[in-house]
């Protein structure tokens, strides 16, 4: 029986995704999370999860950073990005950073079901209306390089990098991860080398390159 994690902070949209998953798969284990830290904790506790439906702008997730975190820490889990942003360049970036599918929030139930079935069958899925425009959107060289650098990090190194980006000091990171401070320092040395940066500030900038604007907030303002 497949296991899916629905990661979105809007209860009504989670309900729609639950219904689509049950319609697509019949028997399915469903988990839900409303923030990125909950997503990562649940994936750590439930290694049987096969697929995450990930909202790009849920609390704690800034654009593609959450996708990168999941792909680095749980590489065996497939991810369908769910977003109100249907810009082909954003879709292209998500695919370059390891998404197995991209689902606009405007999609109907038929597309939701098709996306879930296709990705669980190890296929890449895009909505028909976006396929031609995404195919024309070329990958940015800096994205390919960034994805490769982030992919070179171990899961624990990515956790350290994320905490550095939050502004935590070495001792605070050690306490959070329950490791020795010298272990954190060793991870940082490796992170700097693999990312091609010299210090914590530059390492933090690497993650900030994954941030995206939220179109829903742009409409509100």
FILUMFI-553968 format. One record per residue (C-alpha): residue number from 1; x, y, z. Coordinates in steps of 0.25 Angstrom, whole numbers. Layout:
FILUMFI-553968
<atom seq="NUM" px="X" py="Y" pz="Z"/>
...
end
This chain:
FILUMFI-553968
<atom seq="1" px="0" py="0" pz="0"/>
<atom seq="2" px="6" py="13" pz="-4"/>
<atom seq="3" px="8" py="24" pz="6"/>
<atom seq="4" px="7" py="39" pz="3"/>
<atom seq="5" px="10" py="52" pz="11"/>
<atom seq="6" px="1" py="64" pz="8"/>
<atom seq="7" px="9" py="76" pz="12"/>
<atom seq="8" px="1" py="89" pz="11"/>
<atom seq="9" px="-4" py="99" pz="22"/>
<atom seq="10" px="-18" py="101" pz="16"/>
<atom seq="11" px="-28" py="90" pz="22"/>
<atom seq="12" px="-37" py="91" pz="10"/>
<atom seq="13" px="-27" py="89" pz="0"/>
<atom seq="14" px="-21" py="77" pz="8"/>
<atom seq="15" px="-35" py="71" pz="8"/>
<atom seq="16" px="-36" py="72" pz="-8"/>
<atom seq="17" px="-22" py="65" pz="-8"/>
<atom seq="18" px="-27" py="54" pz="1"/>
<atom seq="19" px="-39" py="52" pz="-8"/>
<atom seq="20" px="-30" py="51" pz="-20"/>
<atom seq="21" px="-21" py="42" pz="-14"/>
<atom seq="22" px="-32" py="32" pz="-10"/>
<atom seq="23" px="-38" py="33" pz="-23"/>
<atom seq="24" px="-25" py="30" pz="-30"/>
<atom seq="25" px="-20" py="19" pz="-22"/>
<atom seq="26" px="-31" py="13" pz="-13"/>
<atom seq="27" px="-24" py="8" pz="-1"/>
<atom seq="28" px="-13" py="18" pz="3"/>
<atom seq="29" px="-7" py="22" pz="16"/>
<atom seq="30" px="-8" py="37" pz="17"/>
<atom seq="31" px="0" py="47" pz="26"/>
<atom seq="32" px="-2" py="62" pz="27"/>
<atom seq="33" px="7" py="73" pz="31"/>
<atom seq="34" px="5" py="88" pz="31"/>
<atom seq="35" px="19" py="93" pz="32"/>
<atom seq="36" px="33" py="89" pz="27"/>
<atom seq="37" px="39" py="85" pz="40"/>
<atom seq="38" px="27" py="76" pz="42"/>
<atom seq="39" px="29" py="70" pz="28"/>
<atom seq="40" px="44" py="67" pz="31"/>
<atom seq="41" px="41" py="61" pz="45"/>
<atom seq="42" px="30" py="52" pz="39"/>
<atom seq="43" px="39" py="47" pz="28"/>
<atom seq="44" px="49" py="43" pz="38"/>
<atom seq="45" px="39" py="36" pz="47"/>
<atom seq="46" px="32" py="29" pz="35"/>
<atom seq="47" px="42" py="24" pz="25"/>
<atom seq="48" px="31" py="17" pz="17"/>
<atom seq="49" px="26" py="30" pz="11"/>
<atom seq="50" px="27" py="28" pz="-4"/>
<atom seq="51" px="22" py="42" pz="-9"/>
<atom seq="52" px="21" py="56" pz="-3"/>
<atom seq="53" px="11" py="67" pz="-9"/>
<atom seq="54" px="19" py="79" pz="-5"/>
<atom seq="55" px="13" py="93" pz="-5"/>
<atom seq="56" px="24" py="103" pz="-9"/>
<atom seq="57" px="20" py="114" pz="1"/>
<atom seq="58" px="16" py="107" pz="14"/>
<atom seq="59" px="22" py="112" pz="27"/>
<atom seq="60" px="36" py="109" pz="28"/>
<atom seq="61" px="38" py="107" pz="13"/>
<atom seq="62" px="43" py="118" pz="5"/>
<atom seq="63" px="42" py="114" pz="-10"/>
<atom seq="64" px="50" py="102" pz="-14"/>
<atom seq="65" px="58" py="101" pz="-1"/>
<atom seq="66" px="48" py="91" pz="5"/>
<atom seq="67" px="49" py="83" pz="-8"/>
<atom seq="68" px="64" py="83" pz="-7"/>
<atom seq="69" px="64" py="79" pz="8"/>
<atom seq="70" px="55" py="67" pz="5"/>
<atom seq="71" px="63" py="62" pz="-7"/>
<atom seq="72" px="76" py="64" pz="1"/>
<atom seq="73" px="71" py="57" pz="14"/>
<atom seq="74" px="61" py="47" pz="8"/>
<atom seq="75" px="66" py="44" pz="-6"/>
<atom seq="76" px="57" py="32" pz="-8"/>
<atom seq="77" px="44" py="40" pz="-6"/>
<atom seq="78" px="38" py="46" pz="-19"/>
<atom seq="79" px="33" py="60" pz="-18"/>
<atom seq="80" px="21" py="67" pz="-26"/>
<atom seq="81" px="22" py="82" pz="-24"/>
<atom seq="82" px="9" py="88" pz="-22"/>
<atom seq="83" px="8" py="103" pz="-24"/>
<atom seq="84" px="-1" py="115" pz="-29"/>
<atom seq="85" px="11" py="119" pz="-37"/>
<atom seq="86" px="11" py="113" pz="-51"/>
<atom seq="87" px="22" py="121" pz="-57"/>
<atom seq="88" px="29" py="112" pz="-67"/>
<atom seq="89" px="43" py="117" pz="-62"/>
<atom seq="90" px="39" py="113" pz="-48"/>
<atom seq="91" px="34" py="99" pz="-52"/>
<atom seq="92" px="47" py="97" pz="-59"/>
<atom seq="93" px="55" py="101" pz="-47"/>
<atom seq="94" px="47" py="91" pz="-38"/>
<atom seq="95" px="50" py="80" pz="-48"/>
<atom seq="96" px="64" py="83" pz="-48"/>
<atom seq="97" px="65" py="83" pz="-33"/>
<atom seq="98" px="59" py="69" pz="-33"/>
<atom seq="99" px="43" py="70" pz="-33"/>
<atom seq="100" px="37" py="58" pz="-40"/>
<atom seq="101" px="25" py="66" pz="-44"/>
<atom seq="102" px="18" py="80" pz="-43"/>
<atom seq="103" px="4" py="83" pz="-40"/>
<atom seq="104" px="-3" py="96" pz="-40"/>
<atom seq="105" px="-13" py="99" pz="-30"/>
<atom seq="106" px="-23" py="102" pz="-41"/>
<atom seq="107" px="-22" py="87" pz="-45"/>
<atom seq="108" px="-35" py="79" pz="-45"/>
<atom seq="109" px="-37" py="66" pz="-38"/>
<atom seq="110" px="-34" py="58" pz="-51"/>
<atom seq="111" px="-20" py="65" pz="-52"/>
<atom seq="112" px="-18" py="62" pz="-37"/>
<atom seq="113" px="-21" py="47" pz="-39"/>
<atom seq="114" px="-13" py="46" pz="-52"/>
<atom seq="115" px="-1" py="53" pz="-45"/>
<atom seq="116" px="-1" py="44" pz="-33"/>
<atom seq="117" px="-2" py="31" pz="-42"/>
<atom seq="118" px="9" py="36" pz="-51"/>
<atom seq="119" px="19" py="39" pz="-41"/>
<atom seq="120" px="17" py="27" pz="-33"/>
<atom seq="121" px="19" py="19" pz="-46"/>
<atom seq="122" px="33" py="26" pz="-46"/>
<atom seq="123" px="29" py="36" pz="-57"/>
<atom seq="124" px="31" py="51" pz="-58"/>
<atom seq="125" px="18" py="58" pz="-58"/>
<atom seq="126" px="14" py="72" pz="-63"/>
<atom seq="127" px="0" py="78" pz="-66"/>
<atom seq="128" px="-3" py="77" pz="-81"/>
<atom seq="129" px="-5" py="92" pz="-82"/>
<atom seq="130" px="9" py="95" pz="-77"/>
<atom seq="131" px="17" py="84" pz="-84"/>
<atom seq="132" px="20" py="92" pz="-97"/>
<atom seq="133" px="24" py="105" pz="-89"/>
<atom seq="134" px="33" py="97" pz="-79"/>
<atom seq="135" px="40" py="90" pz="-90"/>
<atom seq="136" px="44" py="103" pz="-96"/>
<atom seq="137" px="49" py="108" pz="-83"/>
<atom seq="138" px="63" py="105" pz="-83"/>
<atom seq="139" px="70" py="102" pz="-70"/>
<atom seq="140" px="78" py="113" pz="-64"/>
<atom seq="141" px="93" py="109" pz="-63"/>
<atom seq="142" px="94" py="114" pz="-49"/>
<atom seq="143" px="82" py="105" pz="-45"/>
<atom seq="144" px="89" py="93" pz="-50"/>
<atom seq="145" px="101" py="97" pz="-43"/>
<atom seq="146" px="94" py="100" pz="-30"/>
<atom seq="147" px="86" py="87" pz="-31"/>
<atom seq="148" px="99" py="79" pz="-33"/>
<atom seq="149" px="106" py="86" pz="-21"/>
<atom seq="150" px="94" py="83" pz="-12"/>
<atom seq="151" px="93" py="69" pz="-16"/>
<atom seq="152" px="108" py="67" pz="-12"/>
<atom seq="153" px="104" py="69" pz="3"/>
<atom seq="154" px="101" py="58" pz="12"/>
<atom seq="155" px="87" py="58" pz="19"/>
<atom seq="156" px="94" py="63" pz="32"/>
<atom seq="157" px="102" py="73" pz="25"/>
<atom seq="158" px="89" py="79" pz="18"/>
<atom seq="159" px="83" py="80" pz="32"/>
<atom seq="160" px="95" py="88" pz="37"/>
<atom seq="161" px="94" py="97" pz="25"/>
<atom seq="162" px="79" py="100" pz="28"/>
<atom seq="163" px="82" py="103" pz="42"/>
<atom seq="164" px="94" py="112" pz="38"/>
<atom seq="165" px="84" py="119" pz="29"/>
<atom seq="166" px="75" py="121" pz="41"/>
<atom seq="167" px="86" py="129" pz="48"/>
<atom seq="168" px="89" py="118" pz="58"/>
<atom seq="169" px="103" py="117" pz="64"/>
<atom seq="170" px="111" py="105" pz="65"/>
<atom seq="171" px="107" py="101" pz="79"/>
<atom seq="172" px="93" py="104" pz="76"/>
<atom seq="173" px="94" py="95" pz="64"/>
<atom seq="174" px="101" py="84" pz="72"/>
<atom seq="175" px="90" py="84" pz="83"/>
<atom seq="176" px="79" py="84" pz="72"/>
<atom seq="177" px="85" py="72" pz="65"/>
<atom seq="178" px="90" py="65" pz="78"/>
<atom seq="179" px="104" py="64" pz="73"/>
<atom seq="180" px="118" py="70" pz="78"/>
<atom seq="181" px="121" py="84" pz="74"/>
<atom seq="182" px="134" py="79" pz="67"/>
<atom seq="183" px="125" py="70" pz="59"/>
<atom seq="184" px="118" py="83" pz="54"/>
<atom seq="185" px="131" py="89" pz="51"/>
<atom seq="186" px="135" py="77" pz="43"/>
<atom seq="187" px="122" py="78" pz="35"/>
<atom seq="188" px="124" py="93" pz="32"/>
<atom seq="189" px="138" py="90" pz="27"/>
<atom seq="190" px="132" py="80" pz="17"/>
<atom seq="191" px="120" py="89" pz="14"/>
<atom seq="192" px="129" py="101" pz="10"/>
<atom seq="193" px="138" py="92" pz="1"/>
<atom seq="194" px="126" py="85" pz="-6"/>
<atom seq="195" px="119" py="98" pz="-8"/>
<atom seq="196" px="131" py="106" pz="-12"/>
<atom seq="197" px="129" py="117" pz="-1"/>
<atom seq="198" px="138" py="123" pz="9"/>
<atom seq="199" px="129" py="125" pz="21"/>
<atom seq="200" px="116" py="124" pz="28"/>
<atom seq="201" px="110" py="136" pz="21"/>
<atom seq="202" px="113" py="131" pz="7"/>
<atom seq="203" px="107" py="118" pz="10"/>
<atom seq="204" px="94" py="124" pz="15"/>
<atom seq="205" px="94" py="132" pz="2"/>
<atom seq="206" px="94" py="118" pz="-6"/>
<atom seq="207" px="81" py="114" pz="1"/>
<atom seq="208" px="75" py="128" pz="-1"/>
<atom seq="209" px="76" py="126" pz="-16"/>
<atom seq="210" px="65" py="116" pz="-15"/>
<atom seq="211" px="55" py="126" pz="-10"/>
<atom seq="212" px="43" py="130" pz="-19"/>
<atom seq="213" px="32" py="140" pz="-17"/>
<atom seq="214" px="18" py="136" pz="-13"/>
<atom seq="215" px="8" py="140" pz="-24"/>
<atom seq="216" px="-3" py="139" pz="-14"/>
<atom seq="217" px="3" py="150" pz="-6"/>
<atom seq="218" px="6" py="158" pz="-18"/>
<atom seq="219" px="-9" py="158" pz="-21"/>
<atom seq="220" px="-12" py="162" pz="-7"/>
<atom seq="221" px="-3" py="174" pz="-7"/>
end
